[in-house]
């Protein structure tokens, strides 16, 4: 497959003038927010393999390609492994590449995820969090994405449909500056199939924020290079060192990308977000959609006199260690809500936060709660139960199951 890239966008936007030059609001699902993000990013190659609950993402993109709204190569493949392999080839040739997946589809990509990161390819992928089988489940938890946390991909966890669309654009901006792949993550059904009003930015403004991708190194018959060959021990370790340094650089790039996004579009999200955390004795740590429910509960609890705050973890890889330390050290206690389980250890976010706090001068007592696996609702009542437990117990605990039926 021949892929040509140019220094400028190869096609003018076919969108109507209003949509090209002005932002507008549209009620769309989280899946379609991903699709619109990829459209605005002017992706050049899309690989598609359907899996519930992400299928709508690539379905809408296929319509965009078919009707001329998006000028991209749409590749229908036979598996998720092939989907990532196709994008590795496309990105190696200098194309802006995109796909989406869920659960076992992401697991099937595992080998190729390492290849994409090791080859320093700025591929962006949306993963719609779905619980892993068996037993089969199509509902949300985070084990699929978190099981890939050491592949070298950046990971960003989204709370709303607006954040989903905006994160696609931010992910490409950072990925292409640090030469690392990026995965944006959203909850199955809670976001993927739920419709919200989303502001669709104008194409002209997005083009200012996200210029065309120019690969520093690419497959080019007129300028041949070797890629992915055998690396002897005297060079392999340095290549891994460079990936780590790129992740460290990505922390600053995400912060700058978020600041520039606010300047152009009027919205920002931060790598983390603190809510009433400055004077809180107990800080509840969340990620994804449970954050929205937790804010409402914390508002109620503050009105009742509880000194409770919230910390939302948006960027998980690279993990913003210093920001997390600064946000959590003033508290006496931390309650981490994990919609995942690292079997034999506990919640994965809780483990990451404990690691981040280990060398901090002050370490609050940490309570690790596992809740909401397989799509079970984390209701306001569940959140109040978590806060009550953390407030009334003094000794930290690594693993507390919430709502398990006995």
Order of alpha helices (4+ residues) and beta strands (2+ residues): alpha-beta-alpha-beta-alpha-beta-alpha-beta-alpha-alpha-beta-alpha-beta-alpha-beta-beta-alpha-alpha-beta-beta-alpha-beta-beta-alpha-beta-alpha-beta-alpha-beta
